[in-house]
Amino acid sequence: MASAATAPPTPGNLKRIVAASLIGTTIEWYDFFLYGSAAALVFNKLFFPDSDPLVGTLLSFLTYAVGFAARPLGALVFGHYGDRLGRKKLLVVSLLMMGGATFAIGLLPTHATVGTAAPVLLTVLRLVQGFALGGEWGGAVLLVSEHGDARRRGFWASWPQTGAPAGQLLATGVLSALTALISDAAFTDWGWRIPFLLSGVLVLVGLWIRLSVDESPVFKQALARAEARKSVSDTVEKLPLVAVLRHHWRDVLVAIGARMAENISYYVITAFILVYATTSAGVSKQTALNAVLIASAVHFAVIPAWGALSDRVGRRPVYLLGAAGIGLWMFPFFSLIDSANFGGLLLAVTVGLVLHGAMYAPQAAFFSEMFATRMRYSGASIGAQFASVAAGAPAPLIATALLTAYGSSTPISLYVIAAALLTLIAVGLAKETRHRDLSALDAVGSDDAARSDDPVKLHGA
């Protein structure tokens, strides 16, 4: 029987919690993806004007990758305090940091004004963005996962995941509207600043909603148990990071492997495509943006469906389907783009994002179910964000470098296929988690329980 702490909240309360996580995550991904799109479209001209166009794009994507380098540090810091102080407080901090950095980018002087100081300032703000996002993801998915019950956790926890395509949709939509309404010269001169400055308004809305929700009941119960143990035995609780590395290192490795295909394929499909379609396939910037815009809307719609399917058949089967599918899709993906027509481009991106959704949707519940509550924020965030350094961070950079070196999409396809094989191995070696009761796992009250394979201990009696 599930404990009271994990009893399902009222529908209205759960929807409010989901909305708070989704809106905040959407804003943060809007900020993050906006930078990626701007890096592909204009930052090479504004901050690296003395370079060859493709070299300038490489340098621009290098500053994009720097944001990923800060994400593991954000995961460590936010995970530590999120496991000690609660999920809600840290989510508010991450939102303010991300929004402030993005707004500041919109005010930055360019290379023409301040010279080499411009890319330096851009890189610093990108580091702040990455640090904030490193703490955002874990808190947002845990806040939802820990409020619901195991039966529909995959569905509800997948909603914060829709913040990624929603943020992509919003960022691409704003950029697409601007490129349609103003000339290329005006966009390069001042129009690119507008989407970054809009982040200030979005953050105020997200902050108002995020402050209105309660802390996770599972976390509050685990915190009370920890305080009770401390008052009785006067023992010092292990640091969350130490506990994760001692008892859950295998789960961290599984999470890192699981993210390889998901992360690499996503940034190839949504960020690198703006380079490939416009330079190699001869497609206009507006056409490429419109394809990503429509495909992101489909991506948003299918993620909850994949999450719901993972509640019925398990996290692993859905995840494995997505990893295998994305590997098989890569060669058709580039062939359709090379056709240089909008229909082929749209089909390539849409199918790619649908298959990506099969990995991304169950990921929130899957990672949450791997770790005990007082180390869950740290464990889920470390596994997810350390993977981003090896996966999403260099993906557009590597893809652009391969295109520059070989002039062909074949090496890029093989790169994504290799990532898919790594993910298939990692998820294939993992245990199914969909029946685990998050509170029952903690209620056993020992470190050994957190790593036990006993189905009664992990799944609840």
C-alpha positions as CSV (number, residue, x, y, z in Angstrom):
1,M,0.0,0.0,0.0
2,A,1.4,3.4,-0.9
3,S,2.1,5.7,1.9
4,A,0.1,8.8,2.6
5,A,2.9,11.0,1.4
6,T,2.6,9.5,-2.1
7,A,-1.2,9.5,-2.2
8,P,-2.2,11.2,-5.5
9,P,-2.9,15.0,-5.0
10,T,-6.2,16.5,-6.1
11,P,-6.4,16.9,-9.9
12,G,-6.4,20.7,-9.6
13,N,-3.3,20.7,-7.4
14,L,-1.4,18.4,-9.6
15,K,-2.2,20.4,-12.7
16,R,-1.0,23.5,-11.0
17,I,2.3,21.8,-10.1
18,V,2.7,20.5,-13.7
19,A,2.0,24.0,-15.0
20,A,4.6,25.6,-12.7
21,S,7.2,23.1,-13.8
22,L,6.3,23.4,-17.4
23,I,6.1,27.1,-17.7
24,G,9.4,27.7,-15.9
25,T,11.1,25.0,-17.9
26,T,9.7,26.4,-21.1
27,I,11.2,29.8,-20.3
28,E,14.6,28.4,-19.5
29,W,14.7,26.3,-22.6
30,Y,13.5,29.3,-24.7
31,D,16.5,31.2,-23.3
32,F,18.9,28.3,-24.0
33,F,17.6,27.5,-27.5
34,L,17.4,31.1,-28.5
35,Y,21.1,31.3,-28.0
36,G,21.6,28.2,-30.2
37,S,19.5,29.5,-33.0
38,A,21.2,32.9,-32.8
39,A,24.6,31.2,-32.8
40,A,23.7,29.5,-36.1
41,L,22.2,32.6,-37.7
42,V,23.9,35.8,-36.7
43,F,26.5,35.5,-33.8
44,N,29.2,34.5,-36.3
45,K,28.8,37.9,-38.0
46,L,28.3,39.9,-34.8
47,F,31.0,38.5,-32.5
48,F,33.4,36.8,-34.9
49,P,33.3,39.0,-38.0
50,D,36.9,38.5,-39.0
51,S,36.6,34.7,-39.6
52,D,35.6,32.6,-42.6
53,P,31.8,32.1,-42.4
54,L,32.0,28.4,-41.5
55,V,34.9,29.1,-39.1
56,G,32.8,31.9,-37.6
57,T,30.0,29.5,-37.1
58,L,32.3,27.0,-35.5
59,L,33.5,29.7,-33.0
60,S,29.9,30.7,-32.4
61,F,28.9,27.1,-31.6
62,L,32.0,26.9,-29.4
63,T,30.5,29.6,-27.1
64,Y,27.2,27.6,-27.4
65,A,29.1,24.5,-26.1
66,V,30.6,26.5,-23.2
67,G,27.1,26.7,-21.7
68,F,27.0,22.9,-21.6
69,A,30.3,22.9,-19.7
70,A,28.7,24.8,-16.9
71,R,25.7,22.5,-16.6
72,P,27.5,19.8,-14.5
73,L,28.6,22.4,-12.0
74,G,25.0,23.7,-11.9
75,A,23.9,20.1,-11.4
76,L,26.3,19.6,-8.5
77,V,25.4,22.9,-6.7
78,F,21.6,22.9,-7.3
79,G,21.5,19.1,-6.6
80,H,23.2,19.5,-3.3
81,Y,21.0,22.3,-2.1
82,G,17.9,20.9,-3.7
83,D,18.4,17.7,-1.7
84,R,19.1,19.7,1.5
85,L,16.6,22.6,1.2
86,G,13.9,21.5,-1.2
87,R,13.1,21.6,-4.9
88,K,11.0,24.8,-5.0
89,K,13.6,27.2,-3.6
90,L,16.2,26.2,-6.1
91,L,13.8,26.3,-9.1
92,V,13.1,29.9,-8.3
93,V,16.9,30.7,-8.2
94,S,17.5,28.9,-11.5
95,L,14.7,30.8,-13.2
96,L,16.1,34.2,-12.1
97,M,19.6,33.3,-13.1
98,M,18.7,32.1,-16.6
99,G,16.3,35.0,-17.3
100,G,18.8,37.6,-16.1
101,A,21.6,36.2,-18.3
102,T,19.4,36.1,-21.4
103,F,18.1,39.6,-20.9
104,A,21.8,40.8,-20.5
105,I,22.7,39.1,-23.8
106,G,20.1,41.3,-25.5
107,L,22.0,44.4,-24.3
108,L,25.5,43.2,-25.2
109,P,27.7,45.4,-27.4
110,T,29.0,43.6,-30.5
111,H,32.6,43.1,-31.8
112,A,32.2,46.3,-34.0
113,T,31.7,48.3,-30.8
114,V,34.0,46.9,-28.1
115,G,36.2,44.4,-30.1
116,T,37.3,41.2,-28.4
117,A,35.5,42.1,-25.2
118,A,32.2,41.3,-26.9
119,P,32.8,37.5,-27.4
120,V,34.3,37.3,-23.8
121,L,31.1,38.9,-22.3
122,L,29.0,36.6,-24.4
123,T,30.8,33.6,-23.2
124,V,30.5,34.7,-19.5
125,L,26.7,35.1,-19.9
126,R,26.5,31.7,-21.7
127,L,28.2,30.1,-18.6
128,V,25.6,31.6,-16.4
129,Q,22.8,30.2,-18.6
130,G,24.4,26.7,-18.5
131,F,24.9,26.8,-14.8
132,A,21.2,27.7,-14.3
133,L,19.9,25.1,-16.7
134,G,22.1,22.5,-15.0
135,G,20.0,22.9,-11.9
136,E,16.6,23.5,-13.6
137,W,15.9,20.2,-15.2
138,G,16.3,17.9,-12.1
139,G,14.2,20.1,-9.9
140,A,11.4,20.6,-12.4
141,V,10.9,16.9,-13.2
142,L,11.3,15.8,-9.5
143,L,8.7,18.3,-8.3
144,V,6.1,16.6,-10.6
145,S,7.4,13.0,-10.1
146,E,7.3,13.3,-6.3
147,H,3.7,14.8,-6.2
148,G,2.1,12.0,-8.2
149,D,1.8,8.2,-7.9
150,A,3.6,5.5,-9.8
151,R,0.6,4.5,-12.0
152,R,0.7,7.7,-14.1
153,R,4.1,9.1,-13.2
154,G,5.5,8.6,-16.7
155,F,2.7,10.7,-18.2
156,W,2.7,13.6,-15.6
157,A,6.5,13.7,-15.4
158,S,6.8,14.0,-19.2
159,W,5.0,17.4,-19.1
160,P,8.1,19.3,-17.9
161,Q,9.9,17.6,-20.7
162,T,7.6,19.3,-23.2
163,G,9.2,22.5,-21.9
164,A,12.1,21.7,-24.4
165,P,10.0,21.7,-27.5
166,A,7.8,24.5,-26.2
167,G,10.9,26.6,-25.6
168,Q,12.2,25.6,-29.0
169,L,8.8,26.5,-30.5
170,L,8.7,29.8,-28.8
171,A,12.3,30.7,-29.7
172,T,12.0,29.6,-33.3
173,G,8.6,31.2,-33.6
174,V,9.9,34.6,-32.4
175,L,13.0,34.4,-34.7
176,S,10.8,33.2,-37.7
177,A,8.4,36.1,-37.2
178,L,11.2,38.6,-37.0
179,T,13.0,37.3,-40.1
180,A,9.7,37.5,-42.0
181,L,8.8,41.0,-40.8
182,I,12.2,42.8,-41.1
183,S,15.1,42.6,-43.5
184,D,18.2,40.5,-43.0
185,A,20.2,43.7,-42.5
186,A,17.8,45.0,-39.8
187,F,17.7,41.6,-38.1
188,T,21.5,41.5,-38.0
189,D,21.7,45.2,-36.8
190,W,19.1,45.2,-34.0
191,G,16.3,42.7,-34.5
192,W,18.2,39.8,-33.0
193,R,18.1,41.6,-29.6
194,I,14.3,41.5,-29.3
195,P,13.9,37.8,-28.5
196,F,16.5,38.1,-25.7
197,L,14.9,41.1,-24.2
198,L,11.5,39.4,-24.2
199,S,12.9,36.9,-21.7
200,G,12.6,39.5,-18.9
201,V,8.8,39.6,-19.3
202,L,8.6,35.8,-19.5
203,V,10.6,35.3,-16.3
204,L,8.2,37.5,-14.3
205,V,5.3,35.3,-15.4
206,G,7.1,32.1,-14.6
207,L,8.3,33.4,-11.3
208,W,4.7,34.3,-10.2
209,I,3.5,30.8,-11.1
210,R,6.4,28.9,-9.6
211,L,6.1,30.7,-6.3
212,S,2.5,29.5,-6.0
213,V,3.2,25.8,-5.6
214,D,4.0,23.7,-2.6
215,E,7.2,21.7,-1.9
216,S,7.2,18.0,-2.8
217,P,5.5,16.0,-0.1
218,V,7.9,13.1,-0.6
219,F,10.8,15.4,0.0
220,K,9.2,16.9,3.2
221,Q,8.6,13.4,4.5
222,A,12.2,12.3,3.8
223,L,13.5,15.5,5.4
224,A,11.4,14.8,8.5
225,R,12.8,11.3,8.7
226,A,16.4,12.6,8.4
227,E,15.8,15.1,11.2
228,A,14.3,12.4,13.4
229,R,17.3,10.1,12.9
230,K,19.7,13.0,13.6
231,S,17.9,13.9,16.9
232,V,18.0,10.3,18.1
233,S,21.5,9.2,17.0
234,D,23.2,12.6,16.4
235,T,24.7,11.2,13.2
236,V,25.8,13.4,10.4
237,E,23.9,12.7,7.1
238,K,26.2,12.0,4.2
239,L,26.5,14.7,1.5
240,P,24.1,13.9,-1.4
241,L,26.9,13.8,-3.9
242,V,28.9,11.3,-1.7
243,A,25.8,9.1,-1.3
244,V,25.1,9.1,-5.0
245,L,28.7,8.1,-5.9
246,R,28.7,5.4,-3.2
247,H,25.4,3.8,-3.8
248,H,24.1,4.9,-7.2
249,W,27.2,5.1,-9.4
250,R,25.8,2.4,-11.8
251,D,22.6,4.4,-12.1
252,V,24.6,7.5,-12.9
253,L,26.4,5.7,-15.7
254,V,23.1,4.3,-17.0
255,A,21.7,7.9,-17.1
256,I,24.7,9.2,-18.9
257,G,24.6,6.4,-21.5
258,A,20.8,6.9,-21.9
259,R,21.3,10.5,-22.8
260,M,23.9,10.1,-25.5
261,A,21.5,9.4,-28.4
262,E,18.8,11.6,-27.0
263,N,21.0,14.6,-26.5
264,I,23.2,14.4,-29.6
265,S,20.3,13.7,-32.0
266,Y,18.3,16.6,-30.6
267,Y,20.9,19.2,-31.2
268,V,21.8,17.8,-34.7
269,I,18.1,17.9,-35.6
270,T,17.3,21.4,-34.2
271,A,20.5,23.4,-34.1
272,F,22.9,22.0,-36.7
273,I,20.1,21.7,-39.3
274,L,20.0,25.5,-39.6
275,V,23.7,25.4,-40.7
276,Y,23.3,22.3,-43.0
277,A,20.1,23.3,-44.7
278,T,21.2,26.8,-45.5
279,T,24.8,26.0,-46.6
280,S,24.7,22.5,-48.1
281,A,21.1,22.1,-49.2
282,G,20.6,25.7,-50.3
283,V,17.4,26.1,-48.3
284,S,16.6,29.6,-47.1
285,K,16.9,30.6,-43.5
286,Q,13.1,31.2,-43.3
287,T,12.3,27.8,-44.7
288,A,14.6,26.0,-42.3
289,L,13.1,27.9,-39.3
290,N,9.6,27.1,-40.4
291,A,10.3,23.4,-40.6
292,V,11.8,23.3,-37.1
293,L,8.8,25.4,-35.9
294,I,6.2,23.0,-37.1
295,A,8.1,19.9,-36.1
296,S,8.6,21.3,-32.6
297,A,4.8,21.6,-32.3
298,V,4.5,17.9,-33.2
299,H,7.3,17.1,-30.7
300,F,5.4,18.9,-28.0
301,A,2.2,16.9,-28.7
302,V,3.8,13.4,-28.8
303,I,5.9,13.6,-25.6
304,P,3.0,13.1,-23.2
305,A,1.7,10.3,-25.4
306,W,5.1,8.5,-25.2
307,G,5.1,9.2,-21.4
308,A,1.7,7.6,-21.0
309,L,2.9,4.6,-23.1
310,S,5.8,4.1,-20.7
311,D,3.3,3.8,-17.8
312,R,1.7,0.9,-19.6
313,V,4.7,-1.0,-21.1
314,G,7.6,0.3,-19.1
315,R,10.3,3.0,-19.4
316,R,12.9,0.8,-21.1
317,P,10.9,-0.5,-24.1
318,V,9.8,3.0,-25.1
319,Y,13.3,4.4,-24.6
320,L,14.9,1.5,-26.6
321,L,12.4,2.1,-29.5
322,G,13.4,5.8,-29.7
323,A,17.2,5.0,-29.6
324,A,16.9,2.4,-32.3
325,G,14.6,4.5,-34.4
326,I,16.8,7.6,-34.3
327,G,19.8,5.6,-35.4
328,L,17.9,4.1,-38.4
329,W,16.5,7.5,-39.4
330,M,19.8,9.4,-39.8
331,F,20.6,8.5,-43.4
332,P,17.0,9.2,-44.6
333,F,17.0,12.4,-42.5
334,F,19.9,14.0,-44.5
335,S,18.6,12.6,-47.8
336,L,15.3,14.4,-47.3
337,I,17.1,17.6,-46.5
338,D,19.2,17.3,-49.6
339,S,16.1,17.3,-51.7
340,A,15.9,21.0,-50.9
341,N,12.2,21.2,-50.7
342,F,10.1,22.2,-47.7
343,G,8.1,18.9,-47.6
344,G,11.2,16.8,-47.4
345,L,12.8,19.1,-44.8
346,L,9.6,19.0,-42.7
347,L,9.3,15.2,-42.8
348,A,13.0,14.8,-41.9
349,V,12.8,17.0,-38.8
350,T,9.3,15.8,-37.7
351,V,10.1,12.1,-37.8
352,G,13.4,12.8,-36.1
353,L,11.8,14.7,-33.2
354,V,9.0,12.1,-32.8
355,L,11.6,9.4,-32.4
356,H,13.6,11.7,-30.0
357,G,10.4,12.1,-28.0
358,A,10.3,8.3,-27.3
359,M,13.6,8.7,-25.4
360,Y,12.9,12.1,-23.9
361,A,9.4,11.5,-22.6
362,P,10.1,8.5,-20.2
363,Q,13.5,10.0,-19.2
364,A,12.0,12.2,-16.4
365,A,10.3,9.3,-14.6
366,F,13.0,6.8,-15.4
367,F,15.8,8.9,-13.9
368,S,13.6,10.0,-10.9
369,E,12.9,6.3,-10.0
370,M,16.6,5.4,-9.9
371,F,17.5,7.4,-6.8
372,A,16.4,7.8,-3.2
373,T,14.7,11.1,-2.2
374,R,17.6,12.7,-0.3
375,M,20.0,12.2,-3.2
376,R,17.5,12.2,-6.0
377,Y,18.0,15.8,-7.2
378,S,21.8,15.3,-7.2
379,G,21.7,11.8,-8.8
380,A,19.2,12.7,-11.6
381,S,20.9,16.1,-12.3
382,I,24.5,14.7,-12.3
383,G,23.5,11.8,-14.6
384,A,21.7,14.1,-17.0
385,Q,24.0,17.1,-17.1
386,F,27.4,15.3,-17.1
387,A,26.1,13.5,-20.2
388,S,25.4,16.9,-21.9
389,V,29.1,17.8,-21.8
390,A,30.0,14.8,-24.0
391,A,26.7,14.7,-26.0
392,G,24.7,17.9,-26.6
393,A,27.6,20.4,-26.0
394,P,29.8,19.4,-28.8
395,A,27.1,17.9,-31.1
396,P,26.6,21.0,-33.4
397,L,30.4,21.7,-33.2
398,I,31.3,18.2,-34.2
399,A,28.7,18.0,-36.9
400,T,29.9,21.4,-38.4
401,A,33.5,20.2,-38.2
402,L,32.6,16.9,-40.0
403,L,30.8,18.8,-42.7
404,T,33.7,21.2,-43.1
405,A,36.2,18.4,-43.3
406,Y,34.3,15.9,-45.5
407,G,31.7,18.0,-47.3
408,S,29.2,15.2,-46.7
409,S,26.5,14.2,-44.3
410,T,27.6,10.6,-44.0
411,P,30.1,11.1,-41.2
412,I,27.4,13.0,-39.3
413,S,25.0,10.2,-39.7
414,L,27.5,7.7,-38.4
415,Y,28.2,9.9,-35.4
416,V,24.6,9.9,-34.4
417,I,24.3,6.1,-35.0
418,A,27.3,5.5,-32.7
419,A,25.5,7.5,-30.0
420,A,22.4,5.4,-30.6
421,L,24.3,2.2,-30.0
422,L,25.7,3.5,-26.7
423,T,22.2,4.4,-25.5
424,L,20.9,0.9,-26.6
425,I,23.6,-0.7,-24.5
426,A,23.0,1.5,-21.4
427,V,19.3,1.2,-21.3
428,G,19.4,-2.5,-22.2
429,L,21.5,-3.1,-19.1
430,A,19.2,-1.0,-16.8
431,K,16.4,-2.4,-14.7
432,E,12.8,-1.5,-15.3
433,T,11.6,1.2,-12.8
434,R,8.0,2.0,-13.6
435,H,6.4,0.3,-10.5
436,R,8.7,1.9,-7.9
437,D,7.1,3.8,-5.1
438,L,9.4,6.8,-4.4
439,S,8.4,7.1,-0.8
440,A,8.5,3.3,-0.1
441,L,12.1,3.3,-1.3
442,D,13.0,5.8,1.4
443,A,10.8,4.3,4.1
444,V,13.0,1.3,4.3
445,G,15.4,3.6,6.1
446,S,18.9,2.3,5.1
447,D,21.5,3.1,2.5
448,D,21.3,-0.5,1.4
449,A,17.7,-0.1,0.6
450,A,18.5,2.6,-1.9
451,R,20.4,0.1,-4.0
452,S,18.4,-3.0,-3.3
453,D,17.0,-5.2,-6.0
454,D,14.3,-6.5,-3.7
455,P,11.0,-5.7,-5.6
456,V,9.1,-5.3,-2.3
457,K,11.6,-2.7,-1.1
458,L,11.8,-0.9,-4.4
459,H,8.2,-1.1,-5.6
460,G,6.4,-0.9,-2.3
461,A,4.4,-3.6,-0.6
